[in-house]
Protein backbone atom coordinates (compact mmCIF):
# COMPACT_ATOMS: atom_id res chain seq x y z
CA UNK A 1 0.00 0.00 0.00
CA UNK A 2 2.86 2.35 0.87
CA UNK A 3 4.56 1.40 -2.38
CA UNK A 4 1.41 2.37 -4.32
CA UNK A 5 1.26 5.82 -2.70
CA UNK A 6 4.94 6.43 -3.44
CA UNK A 7 4.44 5.56 -7.13
CA UNK A 8 1.30 7.77 -7.31
CA UNK A 9 3.12 10.75 -5.78
CA UNK A 10 6.05 10.32 -8.18
CA UNK A 11 3.66 10.25 -11.15
CA UNK A 12 1.88 13.44 -9.94
CA UNK A 13 5.21 15.17 -9.43
CA UNK A 14 6.33 14.16 -12.92
CA UNK A 15 3.10 15.48 -14.46
CA UNK A 16 3.49 18.79 -12.64
CA UNK A 17 7.09 19.14 -13.88
CA UNK A 18 6.10 18.31 -17.48
CA UNK A 19 3.11 20.67 -17.29
CA UNK A 20 5.31 23.47 -16.01
CA UNK A 21 7.74 23.03 -18.89
CA UNK A 22 4.91 22.93 -21.44
CA UNK A 23 3.38 26.12 -19.98
CA UNK A 24 6.73 27.91 -20.00
CA UNK A 25 7.38 26.81 -23.58
CA UNK A 26 4.04 28.06 -24.81
CA UNK A 27 4.55 31.29 -22.90
CA UNK A 28 7.93 31.87 -24.50
CA UNK A 29 6.59 31.37 -28.06
CA UNK A 30 6.13 34.69 -29.96
CA UNK A 31 2.49 35.76 -30.50
CA UNK A 32 1.68 36.12 -34.20
CA UNK A 33 -0.84 38.93 -34.74
CA UNK A 34 -3.19 38.52 -37.66
CA UNK A 35 -4.63 41.54 -39.46
CA UNK A 36 -7.72 42.07 -41.58
CA UNK A 37 -6.98 42.56 -45.26
CA UNK A 38 -8.56 45.55 -46.96
CA UNK A 39 -8.98 45.72 -50.74
CA UNK A 40 -8.44 48.80 -52.83
CA UNK A 41 -11.73 49.59 -54.59
CA UNK A 42 -12.87 51.85 -57.38
CA UNK A 43 -15.84 54.04 -56.58
CA UNK A 44 -17.13 57.57 -55.93
CA UNK A 45 -16.42 59.98 -53.09
CA UNK A 46 -18.77 62.80 -52.17
CA UNK A 47 -18.13 65.54 -49.64
CA UNK A 48 -21.48 66.54 -48.15
CA UNK A 49 -22.87 69.11 -45.77
CA UNK A 50 -25.94 68.16 -43.76
CA UNK A 51 -28.60 70.67 -42.69
CA UNK A 52 -31.35 69.82 -40.21
CA UNK A 53 -34.69 71.59 -40.26
CA UNK A 54 -38.31 71.17 -41.27
CA UNK A 55 -40.63 71.39 -44.25
CA UNK A 56 -43.20 74.17 -44.32
CA UNK A 57 -45.44 75.96 -46.79
CA UNK A 58 -43.86 78.92 -48.55
CA UNK A 59 -46.80 81.22 -47.77
CA UNK A 60 -48.95 80.71 -44.69
CA UNK A 61 -51.73 83.30 -44.66
CA UNK A 62 -53.49 84.21 -41.43
CA UNK A 63 -57.11 85.19 -42.07
CA UNK A 64 -58.24 87.98 -39.71
CA UNK A 65 -61.61 89.73 -39.37
CA UNK A 66 -62.29 93.32 -40.40
CA UNK A 67 -64.95 93.69 -37.72
CA UNK A 68 -65.20 92.77 -34.04
CA UNK A 69 -67.85 90.39 -32.76
CA UNK A 70 -68.59 86.77 -31.85
CA UNK A 71 -68.11 83.69 -34.05
CA UNK A 72 -71.63 82.52 -34.88
CA UNK A 73 -70.82 79.83 -37.49
CA UNK A 74 -67.79 77.90 -38.78
CA UNK A 75 -68.16 76.44 -42.26
CA UNK A 76 -64.73 74.80 -42.58
CA UNK A 77 -62.37 72.58 -40.59
CA UNK A 78 -58.59 72.20 -40.50
CA UNK A 79 -57.39 70.03 -43.37
CA UNK A 80 -60.08 71.09 -45.85
CA UNK A 81 -59.23 72.74 -49.14
CA UNK A 82 -60.62 76.21 -49.87
CA UNK A 83 -60.77 78.47 -52.89
CA UNK A 84 -60.16 82.20 -52.95
CA UNK A 85 -63.30 84.00 -51.72
CA UNK A 86 -64.84 80.90 -50.11
CA UNK A 87 -66.54 81.55 -46.75
CA UNK A 88 -64.76 80.10 -43.70
CA UNK A 89 -66.74 81.65 -40.82
CA UNK A 90 -69.48 84.12 -39.94
CA UNK A 91 -69.33 86.78 -37.23
CA UNK A 92 -72.26 88.14 -35.25
CA UNK A 93 -71.79 91.81 -34.46
CA UNK A 94 -72.45 93.04 -30.90
CA UNK A 95 -73.23 96.74 -31.45
CA UNK A 96 -71.88 99.47 -29.20
CA UNK A 97 -74.75 101.36 -27.55
CA UNK A 98 -73.16 104.76 -28.11
CA UNK A 99 -72.58 104.10 -31.83
CA UNK A 100 -76.10 102.65 -32.11
CA UNK A 101 -77.70 105.73 -30.59
CA UNK A 102 -75.69 108.05 -32.85
CA UNK A 103 -76.66 106.02 -35.95
CA UNK A 104 -80.37 106.07 -35.07
CA UNK A 105 -80.23 109.82 -34.45
CA UNK A 106 -78.56 110.34 -37.81
CA UNK A 107 -81.36 108.40 -39.54
CA UNK A 108 -84.04 110.54 -37.86
CA UNK A 109 -82.32 113.78 -38.85
CA UNK A 110 -81.83 112.52 -42.42
CA UNK A 111 -85.53 111.63 -42.73
CA UNK A 112 -86.58 115.06 -41.41
CA UNK A 113 -84.28 116.76 -43.94
CA UNK A 114 -85.60 114.50 -46.71
CA UNK A 115 -89.21 115.36 -45.84
CA UNK A 116 -88.42 119.07 -45.88
CA UNK A 117 -86.49 118.77 -49.17
CA UNK A 118 -89.42 116.93 -50.71
CA UNK A 119 -91.82 119.73 -49.70
CA UNK A 120 -89.46 122.39 -51.07
CA UNK A 121 -89.16 120.48 -54.33
CA UNK A 122 -92.92 120.18 -54.78
CA UNK A 123 -93.37 123.87 -54.02
CA UNK A 124 -90.65 124.91 -56.51
CA UNK A 125 -92.10 122.52 -59.08
CA UNK A 126 -95.51 124.18 -58.92
CA UNK A 127 -94.00 127.66 -59.06
CA UNK A 128 -91.74 126.67 -61.97
CA UNK A 129 -94.76 125.30 -63.84
CA UNK A 130 -96.49 128.68 -63.39
CA UNK A 131 -93.23 130.36 -64.46
CA UNK A 132 -92.98 132.21 -61.18
CA UNK A 133 -89.44 131.03 -60.41
CA UNK A 134 -86.52 130.53 -62.73
CA UNK A 135 -85.20 127.21 -63.95
CA UNK A 136 -82.08 127.68 -61.79
CA UNK A 137 -84.17 127.78 -58.61
CA UNK A 138 -86.02 124.63 -59.67
CA UNK A 139 -82.72 122.78 -60.34
CA UNK A 140 -81.41 123.79 -56.92
CA UNK A 141 -84.50 122.27 -55.30
CA UNK A 142 -83.99 119.07 -57.35
CA UNK A 143 -80.33 118.76 -56.26
CA UNK A 144 -81.29 119.37 -52.64
CA UNK A 145 -83.91 116.60 -52.82
CA UNK A 146 -81.48 114.09 -54.37
CA UNK A 147 -78.82 114.95 -51.78
CA UNK A 148 -81.31 114.42 -48.97
CA UNK A 149 -82.27 111.01 -50.41
CA UNK A 150 -78.62 109.92 -50.59
CA UNK A 151 -77.98 111.16 -47.05
CA UNK A 152 -81.00 109.23 -45.81
CA UNK A 153 -79.86 106.03 -47.57
CA UNK A 154 -76.35 106.45 -46.15
CA UNK A 155 -77.72 106.94 -42.64
CA UNK A 156 -79.91 103.83 -42.89
CA UNK A 157 -76.98 101.76 -44.22
CA UNK A 158 -74.78 103.02 -41.42
CA UNK A 159 -77.44 102.02 -38.87
CA UNK A 160 -77.66 98.53 -40.40
CA UNK A 161 -73.89 98.14 -40.36
CA UNK A 162 -73.80 99.22 -36.72
CA UNK A 163 -76.52 96.67 -35.88
CA UNK A 164 -75.47 93.65 -37.95
CA UNK A 165 -72.21 94.58 -39.66
CA UNK A 166 -74.00 94.17 -42.99
CA UNK A 167 -74.96 96.87 -45.46
CA UNK A 168 -78.40 96.88 -47.10
CA UNK A 169 -76.85 97.36 -50.54
CA UNK A 170 -73.77 95.10 -50.25
CA UNK A 171 -74.96 92.15 -48.16
CA UNK A 172 -72.93 89.60 -50.14
CA UNK A 173 -69.65 91.36 -49.37
CA UNK A 174 -70.36 91.86 -45.70
CA UNK A 175 -67.46 92.06 -43.26
CA UNK A 176 -69.28 89.52 -41.09
CA UNK A 177 -68.47 86.78 -43.63
CA UNK A 178 -64.82 85.73 -43.28
CA UNK A 179 -63.47 84.52 -46.63
CA UNK A 180 -60.25 82.88 -47.73
CA UNK A 181 -57.89 85.24 -49.55
CA UNK A 182 -56.01 82.47 -51.44
CA UNK A 183 -56.48 78.98 -52.87
CA UNK A 184 -55.04 76.36 -50.53
CA UNK A 185 -55.61 74.20 -47.49
CA UNK A 186 -56.70 75.24 -44.02
CA UNK A 187 -53.87 74.37 -41.63
CA UNK A 188 -55.52 75.55 -38.43
CA UNK A 189 -58.70 77.16 -37.10
CA UNK A 190 -57.80 78.36 -33.59
CA UNK A 191 -61.28 79.74 -32.74
CA UNK A 192 -64.58 78.07 -31.91
CA UNK A 193 -68.22 79.09 -32.19
CA UNK A 194 -68.90 81.61 -29.44
CA UNK A 195 -65.37 83.01 -29.25
CA UNK A 196 -65.02 86.80 -29.29
CA UNK A 197 -62.78 88.18 -32.03
CA UNK A 198 -61.13 91.56 -32.53
CA UNK A 199 -60.81 93.25 -35.89
CA UNK A 200 -57.46 93.89 -37.54
CA UNK A 201 -56.48 97.55 -37.48
CA UNK A 202 -53.48 99.83 -37.11
CA UNK A 203 -53.36 99.28 -33.33
CA UNK A 204 -53.46 95.46 -33.14
CA UNK A 205 -53.08 92.41 -35.39
CA UNK A 206 -56.56 91.14 -34.67
CA UNK A 207 -57.73 87.60 -33.89
CA UNK A 208 -56.67 84.87 -36.31
CA UNK A 209 -59.72 83.04 -37.65
CA UNK A 210 -57.80 80.53 -39.80
CA UNK A 211 -54.39 79.80 -41.27
CA UNK A 212 -54.40 78.92 -44.98
CA UNK A 213 -51.44 77.78 -47.10
CA UNK A 214 -50.72 76.49 -50.58
CA UNK A 215 -49.45 72.96 -49.84
CA UNK A 216 -48.18 72.51 -53.41
CA UNK A 217 -45.42 75.06 -52.85
CA UNK A 218 -43.25 73.74 -50.01
CA UNK A 219 -39.96 74.99 -48.57
CA UNK A 220 -37.23 73.26 -46.60
CA UNK A 221 -36.04 75.58 -43.82
CA UNK A 222 -32.90 74.45 -42.02
CA UNK A 223 -29.57 75.54 -40.56
CA UNK A 224 -25.96 74.82 -41.50
CA UNK A 225 -22.77 75.32 -39.50
CA UNK A 226 -20.50 78.29 -40.15
CA UNK A 227 -17.68 75.91 -41.26
CA UNK A 228 -19.78 74.77 -44.23
CA UNK A 229 -21.82 77.85 -45.15
CA UNK A 230 -18.89 79.34 -47.09
CA UNK A 231 -18.86 76.37 -49.49
CA UNK A 232 -22.51 76.47 -50.47
CA UNK A 233 -24.26 78.88 -52.80
CA UNK A 234 -27.74 79.58 -54.08
CA UNK A 235 -28.91 77.28 -56.86
CA UNK A 236 -27.15 74.16 -55.54
CA UNK A 237 -29.19 70.91 -55.55
CA UNK A 238 -30.18 69.23 -52.28
CA UNK A 239 -31.28 65.70 -51.40
CA UNK A 240 -34.14 66.03 -48.93
CA UNK A 241 -34.97 63.24 -46.44
CA UNK A 242 -38.24 63.43 -44.50
CA UNK A 243 -38.32 61.10 -41.52
CA UNK A 244 -42.10 60.72 -41.51
CA UNK A 245 -42.02 59.37 -45.08
CA UNK A 246 -39.72 56.39 -44.43
CA UNK A 247 -36.57 58.26 -45.38
CA UNK A 248 -37.76 58.82 -48.94
CA UNK A 249 -35.53 61.20 -50.91
CA UNK A 250 -36.83 64.34 -52.61
CA UNK A 251 -35.11 66.90 -54.79
CA UNK A 252 -34.76 70.49 -53.66
CA UNK A 253 -33.01 73.63 -54.87
CA UNK A 254 -31.24 76.07 -52.55
CA UNK A 255 -32.88 79.51 -52.79
CA UNK A 256 -31.70 81.51 -49.79
CA UNK A 257 -28.74 81.66 -47.39
CA UNK A 258 -29.12 83.98 -44.43
CA UNK A 259 -26.50 86.76 -44.32
CA UNK A 260 -26.57 86.66 -40.51
CA UNK A 261 -25.86 83.71 -38.23
CA UNK A 262 -27.38 82.88 -34.86
CA UNK A 263 -25.62 81.29 -31.91
CA UNK A 264 -27.06 78.02 -30.65
CA UNK A 265 -25.31 75.92 -27.99
CA UNK A 266 -22.01 77.65 -28.68
CA UNK A 267 -22.14 77.14 -32.47
CA UNK A 268 -22.90 79.75 -35.14
CA UNK A 269 -25.62 78.52 -37.51
CA UNK A 270 -26.98 80.10 -40.70
CA UNK A 271 -30.53 79.60 -41.93
CA UNK A 272 -31.08 78.27 -45.45
CA UNK A 273 -34.23 77.84 -47.53
CA UNK A 274 -34.71 75.46 -50.44
CA UNK A 275 -37.66 74.88 -52.77
CA UNK A 276 -38.78 71.26 -52.38
CA UNK A 277 -39.99 69.30 -55.41
CA UNK A 278 -42.78 67.13 -53.99
CA UNK A 279 -44.46 64.63 -56.37
CA UNK A 280 -48.20 64.97 -56.82
CA UNK A 281 -48.83 61.52 -55.32
CA UNK A 282 -47.12 62.45 -52.02
CA UNK A 283 -48.77 64.59 -49.34
CA UNK A 284 -46.30 66.42 -47.10
CA UNK A 285 -47.67 68.02 -43.95
CA UNK A 286 -46.32 71.37 -42.81
CA UNK A 287 -43.89 70.99 -39.92
CA UNK A 288 -42.37 67.61 -40.85
CA UNK A 289 -38.76 67.38 -39.64
CA UNK A 290 -36.26 66.81 -42.45
CA UNK A 291 -32.55 66.64 -43.27
CA UNK A 292 -30.95 68.03 -46.40
CA UNK A 293 -27.69 66.79 -47.90
CA UNK A 294 -25.71 69.26 -49.98
CA UNK A 295 -22.96 67.84 -52.20
CA UNK A 296 -20.00 70.19 -51.81
CA UNK A 297 -17.51 68.24 -53.96
CA UNK A 298 -17.36 64.83 -55.67
CA UNK A 299 -14.91 62.48 -57.37
CA UNK A 300 -16.27 59.65 -59.50
CA UNK A 301 -14.67 56.37 -60.61
CA UNK A 302 -11.52 56.80 -58.51
CA UNK A 303 -9.46 54.47 -56.30
CA UNK A 304 -10.79 54.52 -52.73
CA UNK A 305 -9.65 52.98 -49.45
CA UNK A 306 -10.93 53.26 -45.89
CA UNK A 307 -9.39 56.26 -44.16
CA UNK A 308 -8.71 54.09 -41.07
CA UNK A 309 -5.93 52.11 -42.83
CA UNK A 310 -3.84 55.22 -43.50
CA UNK A 311 -0.96 56.23 -41.24
CA UNK A 312 -0.43 59.99 -41.21
CA UNK A 313 2.91 61.53 -40.28
CA UNK A 314 2.78 65.30 -40.63
CA UNK A 315 2.10 65.88 -44.36
CA UNK A 316 2.87 62.30 -45.39
CA UNK A 317 0.29 59.53 -45.78
CA UNK A 318 1.33 55.87 -45.83
CA UNK A 319 -0.28 52.44 -45.99
CA UNK A 320 0.99 48.91 -45.39
CA UNK A 321 0.65 46.72 -48.49
CA UNK A 322 0.64 42.91 -48.27
CA UNK A 323 3.76 41.40 -49.92
CA UNK A 324 2.42 38.74 -52.33
CA UNK A 325 5.90 37.15 -52.71
CA UNK A 326 5.94 35.83 -49.13
CA UNK A 327 3.26 33.22 -48.66
CA UNK A 328 1.90 31.59 -45.47
CA UNK A 329 2.55 34.80 -43.49
CA UNK A 330 1.31 38.37 -43.38
CA UNK A 331 4.26 40.49 -44.40
CA UNK A 332 3.53 44.10 -45.19
CA UNK A 333 5.52 46.72 -47.05
CA UNK A 334 5.10 50.42 -46.20
CA UNK A 335 4.12 52.63 -49.15
CA UNK A 336 3.63 56.38 -49.42
CA UNK A 337 0.46 57.53 -51.14
CA UNK A 338 -1.10 60.81 -52.24
CA UNK A 339 -4.69 61.26 -51.07
CA UNK A 340 -7.52 63.39 -52.38
CA UNK A 341 -11.16 63.92 -51.45
CA UNK A 342 -12.50 62.31 -48.26
CA UNK A 343 -16.04 61.80 -46.98
CA UNK A 344 -14.90 60.92 -43.46
CA UNK A 345 -15.05 57.14 -44.05
CA UNK A 346 -13.42 56.52 -47.41
CA UNK A 347 -10.70 58.56 -49.09
CA UNK A 348 -9.55 59.01 -52.67
CA UNK A 349 -6.07 57.70 -53.62
CA UNK A 350 -4.49 59.88 -56.30
CA UNK A 351 -1.20 57.97 -56.59
CA UNK A 352 0.82 55.24 -54.84
CA UNK A 353 -1.54 52.31 -55.40
CA UNK A 354 -2.56 50.39 -58.51
CA UNK A 355 -5.88 48.98 -57.43
CA UNK A 356 -5.17 45.25 -56.93
CA UNK A 357 -3.29 45.47 -53.61
CA UNK A 358 -4.33 44.16 -50.21
CA UNK A 359 -3.79 46.58 -47.32
CA UNK A 360 -3.21 46.07 -43.62
CA UNK A 361 -6.37 46.62 -41.64
CA UNK A 362 -7.29 46.29 -37.99
CA UNK A 363 -5.72 43.55 -35.85
CA UNK A 364 -7.83 40.40 -35.39
CA UNK A 365 -8.50 39.62 -31.74
CA UNK A 366 -8.06 35.82 -31.23
CA UNK A 367 -10.40 35.94 -28.22
CA UNK A 368 -13.17 37.47 -30.32
CA UNK A 369 -12.64 34.72 -32.88
CA UNK A 370 -13.05 32.06 -30.20
CA UNK A 371 -16.22 33.72 -28.90
CA UNK A 372 -17.75 33.57 -32.39
CA UNK A 373 -17.07 29.84 -32.52
C-alpha distance (Angstrom), angle and dihedral (degrees) to the residues before:
residue distance angle dihedral
X1 . . .
X2 3.80 . .
X3 3.79 89.2 .
X4 3.82 90.3 54.6
X5 3.82 92.6 52.3
X6 3.80 91.2 49.0
X7 3.82 91.6 52.1
X8 3.85 91.1 46.5
X9 3.81 92.4 51.1
X10 3.81 91.5 48.3
X11 3.81 90.7 51.2
X12 3.85 91.6 49.5
X13 3.79 90.8 48.5
X14 3.80 90.8 49.6
X15 3.81 91.7 50.3
X16 3.80 91.3 49.9
X17 3.83 91.2 50.7
X18 3.82 92.3 48.0
X19 3.82 91.2 45.7
X20 3.79 91.0 50.9
X21 3.79 91.8 52.1
X22 3.82 91.9 47.3
X23 3.83 91.2 49.9
X24 3.80 92.2 48.3
X25 3.81 91.1 47.9
X26 3.77 93.4 51.3
X27 3.78 90.0 45.5
X28 3.79 92.2 52.9
X29 3.83 93.3 51.0
X30 3.85 112.8 103.2
X31 3.83 115.2 -108.4
X32 3.80 111.5 -120.7
X33 3.81 110.2 -146.4
X34 3.77 116.0 -149.3
X35 3.80 121.1 -151.7
X36 3.78 133.4 -156.7
X37 3.79 113.8 -108.6
X38 3.79 117.3 -129.6
X39 3.81 121.7 -159.6
X40 3.76 124.9 -140.1
X41 3.82 107.5 -119.8
X42 3.76 136.5 -168.0
X43 3.79 115.5 -128.8
X44 3.80 146.9 110.5
X45 3.79 130.9 -66.2
X46 3.79 123.0 -157.3
X47 3.78 126.8 -173.1
X48 3.80 107.7 -149.5
X49 3.77 138.9 -175.0
X50 3.79 117.6 -150.2
X51 3.81 123.2 -148.4
X52 3.80 122.9 -169.7
X53 3.78 121.9 -152.8
X54 3.78 142.8 104.1
X55 3.79 142.3 -82.0
X56 3.79 118.1 -111.8
X57 3.79 139.4 161.9
X58 3.79 115.2 -87.3
X59 3.81 93.1 -130.4
X60 3.79 121.4 28.9
X61 3.80 109.2 -178.2
X62 3.79 120.6 -158.6
X63 3.80 111.2 -148.8
X64 3.82 111.4 -144.5
X65 3.81 130.6 -179.3
X66 3.79 124.7 -109.2
X67 3.79 91.7 -150.0
X68 3.81 134.7 45.4
X69 3.79 121.5 -119.6
X70 3.80 144.5 95.6
X71 3.82 127.3 -54.5
X72 3.80 104.9 -110.0
X73 3.84 99.6 171.5
X74 3.81 138.9 12.8
X75 3.79 115.2 -158.0
X76 3.82 98.9 179.9
X77 3.80 139.9 46.6
X78 3.79 133.5 -150.9
X79 3.80 110.8 -80.6
X80 3.81 96.2 32.5
X81 3.78 121.9 120.2
X82 3.81 118.7 -121.0
X83 3.78 135.5 -170.3
X84 3.77 126.9 -137.9
X85 3.82 109.1 -79.4
X86 3.82 94.8 16.8
X87 3.83 114.3 139.9
X88 3.81 115.4 -110.0
X89 3.82 102.0 171.2
X90 3.79 144.2 -5.7
X91 3.81 126.2 -133.0
X92 3.79 126.4 -150.0
X93 3.78 111.3 -145.5
X94 3.82 119.0 -133.4
X95 3.83 102.3 -156.2
X96 3.79 122.6 -137.8
X97 3.81 110.2 -119.2
X98 3.80 93.7 -136.8
X99 3.81 93.0 51.2
X100 3.81 90.1 44.3
X101 3.79 92.9 53.3
X102 3.81 91.9 47.7
X103 3.82 91.5 49.3
X104 3.82 93.0 49.9
X105 3.80 90.8 48.3
X106 3.79 90.5 50.7
X107 3.82 90.4 53.1
X108 3.82 91.8 51.4
X109 3.80 92.6 49.5
X110 3.81 91.2 46.6
X111 3.82 91.6 51.9
X112 3.82 91.6 49.1
X113 3.81 90.4 50.7
X114 3.81 90.7 46.5
X115 3.81 91.6 51.5
X116 3.80 91.1 49.9
X117 3.83 92.2 46.1
X118 3.80 89.8 50.7
X119 3.83 91.2 53.1
X120 3.81 91.5 47.7
X121 3.79 90.5 49.6
X122 3.81 93.6 51.2
X123 3.79 90.9 47.5
X124 3.84 92.8 49.6
X125 3.79 89.8 45.3
X126 3.80 92.4 56.9
X127 3.79 92.3 45.0
X128 3.81 91.5 47.2
X129 3.81 89.9 51.2
X130 3.82 89.1 54.0
X131 3.82 88.3 45.7
X132 3.78 91.6 -120.5
X133 3.81 94.8 126.9
X134 3.76 129.7 38.1
X135 3.78 125.9 -104.7
X136 3.82 89.6 -109.8
X137 3.81 91.5 61.1
X138 3.81 90.7 48.9
X139 3.84 91.7 50.9
X140 3.80 90.7 50.2
X141 3.81 89.8 54.6
X142 3.83 89.9 48.9
X143 3.83 92.5 51.4
X144 3.80 90.9 47.3
X145 3.82 90.7 52.2
X146 3.82 93.3 49.1
X147 3.81 91.3 47.3
X148 3.79 90.8 51.1
X149 3.83 90.6 50.9
X150 3.81 91.7 51.3
X151 3.80 91.4 46.9
X152 3.80 90.4 50.7
X153 3.82 92.1 49.4
X154 3.81 90.7 48.0
X155 3.80 91.5 50.1
X156 3.82 92.3 49.8
X157 3.82 91.3 48.1
X158 3.78 90.5 49.0
X159 3.82 90.0 51.4
X160 3.81 90.8 50.5
X161 3.80 91.8 48.7
X162 3.80 90.3 49.8
X163 3.82 90.3 50.5
X164 3.80 102.4 40.6
X165 3.80 106.8 2.7
X166 3.80 88.1 -117.5
X167 3.78 127.9 110.1
X168 3.81 120.9 -135.9
X169 3.81 91.2 -131.2
X170 3.83 100.5 39.0
X171 3.80 104.5 36.3
X172 3.82 94.0 142.4
X173 3.80 92.4 58.4
X174 3.77 95.5 45.6
X175 3.80 119.4 152.0
X176 3.80 88.2 -131.1
X177 3.82 90.0 72.3
X178 3.81 110.0 76.5
X179 3.81 110.3 -150.6
X180 3.78 134.1 -172.6
X181 3.79 113.6 -104.6
X182 3.84 95.4 -156.4
X183 3.80 141.7 28.7
X184 3.79 110.9 -99.8
X185 3.77 146.6 84.1
X186 3.78 128.6 -53.7
X187 3.81 107.5 -116.9
X188 3.79 97.8 -179.2
X189 3.81 142.3 -0.9
X190 3.82 104.8 -164.2
X191 3.84 95.8 -178.3
X192 3.79 132.8 73.3
X193 3.79 134.4 -155.2
X194 3.79 107.4 -74.2
X195 3.81 96.5 29.0
X196 3.80 116.8 131.3
X197 3.80 115.0 -124.1
X198 3.80 132.5 -163.8
X199 3.78 123.5 -141.5
X200 3.79 122.4 -114.9
X201 3.79 112.6 -107.6
X202 3.79 142.0 143.5
X203 3.83 91.9 -76.5
X204 3.82 101.1 50.5
X205 3.81 140.2 12.7
X206 3.77 93.8 -119.9
X207 3.81 129.5 -135.7
X208 3.80 116.9 -51.9
X209 3.80 110.2 -123.8
X210 3.82 96.5 -178.4
X211 3.79 142.7 -13.8
X212 3.81 114.8 -131.5
X213 3.82 127.3 -174.3
X214 3.78 139.5 173.1
X215 3.82 101.6 -115.5
X216 3.81 92.2 -167.9
X217 3.80 91.3 69.5
X218 3.81 107.0 60.3
X219 3.80 131.5 173.1
X220 3.79 132.2 -157.4
X221 3.81 109.0 -138.9
X222 3.80 115.0 -169.8
X223 3.79 145.4 137.6
X224 3.80 133.3 -113.0
X225 3.79 130.1 -164.1
X226 3.80 121.1 -101.5
X227 3.84 90.3 -116.4
X228 3.81 90.3 64.4
X229 3.81 104.0 32.0
X230 3.81 91.7 81.1
X231 3.82 91.3 61.1
X232 3.79 97.7 52.7
X233 3.78 128.5 75.2
X234 3.77 139.0 -177.7
X235 3.79 114.9 -79.1
X236 3.82 95.8 35.1
X237 3.84 116.4 135.5
X238 3.80 120.7 -113.8
X239 3.80 133.3 -160.4
X240 3.79 106.9 -137.8
X241 3.83 121.6 -154.8
X242 3.81 118.8 -168.6
X243 3.79 112.8 -164.5
X244 3.80 94.9 -153.0
X245 3.82 90.7 58.5
X246 3.82 97.5 58.2
X247 3.79 94.2 -93.9
X248 3.80 92.6 -62.2
X249 3.81 113.1 171.0
X250 3.80 123.3 -124.2
X251 3.78 131.5 -176.6
X252 3.78 121.0 -115.7
X253 3.79 137.3 173.2
X254 3.80 123.3 -139.4
X255 3.82 109.8 -119.1
X256 3.79 107.0 164.4
X257 3.81 139.6 25.7
X258 3.78 116.2 -171.4
X259 3.82 113.6 -119.2
X260 3.81 89.9 -147.2
X261 3.80 128.1 57.8
X262 3.79 129.0 -147.2
X263 3.78 126.8 -144.0
X264 3.80 116.2 -121.1
X265 3.82 122.1 172.4
X266 3.79 91.2 -19.7
X267 3.83 95.1 -50.3
X268 3.81 127.6 105.6
X269 3.80 110.9 -128.9
X270 3.81 130.0 -173.9
X271 3.79 123.5 -150.8
X272 3.80 118.8 -124.8
X273 3.80 131.8 -172.7
X274 3.79 126.7 -157.1
X275 3.80 131.7 -177.8
X276 3.81 108.0 -119.5
X277 3.81 120.1 -143.1
X278 3.81 103.3 -143.8
X279 3.84 117.2 -176.5
X280 3.79 116.5 -122.2
X281 3.81 91.9 -116.6
X282 3.83 92.7 58.5
X283 3.81 123.3 77.3
X284 3.80 113.9 -154.9
X285 3.78 117.4 -167.8
X286 3.79 119.9 -141.9
X287 3.79 111.5 -102.6
X288 3.82 99.2 32.6
X289 3.81 110.7 149.7
X290 3.80 113.4 -120.4
X291 3.80 143.9 172.6
X292 3.78 125.0 -140.1
X293 3.79 124.6 -155.1
X294 3.79 116.7 -154.0
X295 3.82 117.1 -164.7
X296 3.80 105.8 -137.4
X297 3.82 97.6 175.9
X298 3.81 137.2 -8.6
X299 3.80 141.1 -167.6
X300 3.80 118.7 -164.3
X301 3.82 130.8 -159.0
X302 3.81 95.2 6.7
X303 3.81 134.3 136.9
X304 3.81 110.2 -89.0
X305 3.80 134.5 -174.5
X306 3.80 132.9 175.4
X307 3.78 110.4 -86.5
X308 3.84 89.5 -134.6
X309 3.84 93.0 71.2
X310 3.81 93.3 59.3
X311 3.79 122.0 97.4
X312 3.79 112.1 -150.6
X313 3.80 121.9 -156.6
X314 3.79 110.6 177.0
X315 3.84 104.3 -62.5
X316 3.81 94.9 -13.4
X317 3.81 125.1 94.1
X318 3.80 121.0 -162.2
X319 3.80 138.8 176.6
X320 3.80 133.6 -166.5
X321 3.82 112.0 -119.8
X322 3.82 121.8 -159.5
X323 3.84 111.4 -113.1
X324 3.83 104.9 -128.8
X325 3.84 91.9 -164.9
X326 3.81 93.5 69.3
X327 3.77 110.6 65.3
X328 3.83 130.6 -168.4
X329 3.83 90.8 31.8
X330 3.78 138.7 65.6
X331 3.77 105.4 -114.5
X332 3.77 116.3 167.9
X333 3.79 131.7 -162.6
X334 3.82 120.2 -151.7
X335 3.81 114.5 -124.1
X336 3.79 131.3 -176.7
X337 3.79 116.3 -132.0
X338 3.79 137.6 -175.0
X339 3.81 113.6 -129.1
X340 3.78 131.8 -157.0
X341 3.80 135.3 177.9
X342 3.81 119.0 7.6
X343 3.80 131.7 -166.9
X344 3.81 93.5 -166.2
X345 3.83 94.2 -96.5
X346 3.79 106.4 45.1
X347 3.80 127.6 28.7
X348 3.79 134.3 -157.5
X349 3.84 118.0 -113.1
X350 3.80 110.9 -147.2
X351 3.82 97.1 179.3
X352 3.82 141.2 -11.2
X353 3.81 98.9 65.2
X354 3.79 132.4 68.9
X355 3.77 100.9 -156.8
X356 3.83 103.7 -107.6
X357 3.82 98.6 75.5
X358 3.79 128.7 113.8
X359 3.81 115.0 -135.3
X360 3.78 132.8 -153.6
X361 3.78 111.4 -100.6
X362 3.78 134.3 176.1
X363 3.81 120.5 -34.6
X364 3.81 115.6 -97.7
X365 3.79 112.5 -122.8
X366 3.86 108.1 -137.4
X367 3.81 90.3 -154.9
X368 3.80 91.3 56.4
X369 3.79 88.8 50.1
X370 3.80 90.9 53.7
X371 3.81 91.4 48.3
X372 3.81 90.2 55.1
X373 3.79 90.0 53.8
